Structures are given as structure tokens and as C-alpha cells.
Amino acid sequence: MQLAQLVEELALIGRHLTKTEAKIAKLLEQTELGQYLTSIPGVGIVSAAAFLAEIGDPRSYMSYKQIKKKAGLTLKENSSGKHKGKTTISKRGRPSLR
């Protein structure tokens, strides 16, 4: 009986997910940026919508460097004194945008 309930819940969640993705796709179509973002290989509807949700209107930024900094993708060097460490990203920005 519990297994039947779990299967029914899983089917319900799947239907909700499909409806939500359809709504996201419809809203993304309304923006002129949606088709550009989804034309990038590997970027789907959900990824494009999440990117736009995190940064807002991309036209409000003067340079791509501002978006890169907001995501925490700026480079930093891990060094101390004479020791020169390797260069990594700073990870100081938004993890969901990264």
C-alpha cells in the first residue's frame, strides 16, 4: 500500500514538474533573451530562466566582467610569502549563478 502511494506521489510530482517547466518556457519566450540563451549548446530552458532570475536584465550591466564578478568567477592567487600557489576562482559571489 505504501509503495502504491509513493508511485502515485511520484506521478503527481512529475505532472507538476511538467506544468512548471511549460510555464517557465512560456515566460522565457516572452523575453527576447530566451531564444539567445537557449541557442547556446548545453543551456536549456530551466538553466536560461535561472540565469535571468539571478542577474536580472543583462542590459543593465556595462560589461560581462560585472556578471562574472557577481557570480564569483574572478581569479585569485593562493600564495603566501615566497610560496606561489595556484590560481583559482574567488567563489565570493552567488553560488547558484556559478
C-alpha positions as CSV (number, residue, x, y, z in Angstrom):
1,M,0.0,0.0,0.0
2,Q,2.8,2.4,0.8
3,L,4.6,1.6,-2.4
4,A,1.4,2.4,-4.3
5,Q,1.1,5.7,-2.5
6,L,4.7,6.5,-3.3
7,V,4.3,5.7,-7.0
8,E,1.2,7.9,-7.1
9,E,3.0,10.8,-5.4
10,L,5.9,10.4,-7.9
11,A,3.4,10.6,-10.8
12,L,1.8,13.7,-9.3
13,I,5.2,15.4,-8.8
14,G,6.1,14.5,-12.4
15,R,2.9,16.2,-13.6
16,H,3.6,19.3,-11.5
17,L,7.2,19.5,-12.9
18,T,5.9,19.2,-16.4
19,K,3.4,22.0,-15.9
20,T,6.0,24.2,-14.2
21,E,8.5,23.7,-17.0
22,A,5.8,24.6,-19.5
23,K,5.1,27.8,-17.6
24,I,8.8,28.7,-17.5
25,A,9.2,28.0,-21.2
26,K,6.2,30.3,-21.9
27,L,7.6,33.1,-19.8
28,L,11.0,32.7,-21.3
29,E,9.5,33.0,-24.8
30,Q,8.1,36.4,-23.8
31,T,11.6,37.7,-23.2
32,E,13.7,38.4,-26.2
33,L,16.7,36.9,-24.5
34,G,15.2,33.5,-24.1
35,Q,15.9,32.3,-27.6
36,Y,19.5,33.6,-27.5
37,L,20.3,31.8,-24.2
38,T,18.7,28.5,-25.3
39,S,20.7,28.6,-28.5
40,I,23.9,28.0,-26.5
41,P,24.8,24.3,-26.6
42,G,24.1,22.8,-23.2
43,V,21.8,25.6,-22.0
44,G,18.2,24.5,-21.6
45,I,15.0,26.3,-20.6
46,V,15.5,25.9,-16.9
47,S,19.1,27.0,-17.0
48,A,18.3,30.1,-19.0
49,A,15.5,31.0,-16.7
50,A,17.7,30.5,-13.6
51,F,20.4,32.7,-15.2
52,L,18.0,35.5,-15.9
53,A,16.4,35.2,-12.5
54,E,19.8,35.6,-10.8
55,I,21.2,38.5,-12.8
56,G,18.0,40.3,-13.8
57,D,18.2,42.4,-17.0
58,P,21.6,41.8,-18.7
59,R,21.4,45.2,-20.4
60,S,21.8,46.9,-17.0
61,Y,25.4,45.7,-16.9
62,M,28.1,47.7,-18.6
63,S,30.4,44.7,-19.1
64,Y,30.4,41.0,-18.9
65,K,33.0,41.4,-16.1
66,Q,30.3,42.7,-13.8
67,I,28.3,39.5,-14.2
68,K,31.5,37.4,-13.8
69,K,32.2,39.2,-10.5
70,K,28.7,38.8,-9.3
71,A,29.0,35.0,-9.8
72,G,32.3,34.9,-8.0
73,L,34.3,33.8,-11.0
74,T,37.1,36.3,-10.7
75,L,40.6,34.8,-10.4
76,K,42.7,34.9,-7.2
77,E,46.1,33.6,-6.5
78,N,46.7,31.4,-3.5
79,S,50.2,32.4,-2.4
80,S,52.0,33.2,0.8
81,G,55.4,34.9,1.1
82,K,57.8,33.2,-1.3
83,H,55.3,30.4,-2.0
84,K,53.4,30.9,-5.2
85,G,50.2,28.8,-5.2
86,K,47.9,28.1,-8.0
87,T,45.3,30.5,-9.3
88,T,41.7,29.6,-8.6
89,I,38.3,31.3,-8.7
90,S,37.3,33.5,-5.8
91,K,33.9,31.9,-5.1
92,R,32.8,35.1,-3.3
93,G,29.7,35.6,-5.4
94,R,26.4,33.8,-5.8
95,P,26.8,30.0,-5.8
96,S,23.6,29.4,-7.7
97,L,24.8,31.7,-10.5
98,R,28.2,30.0,-10.7
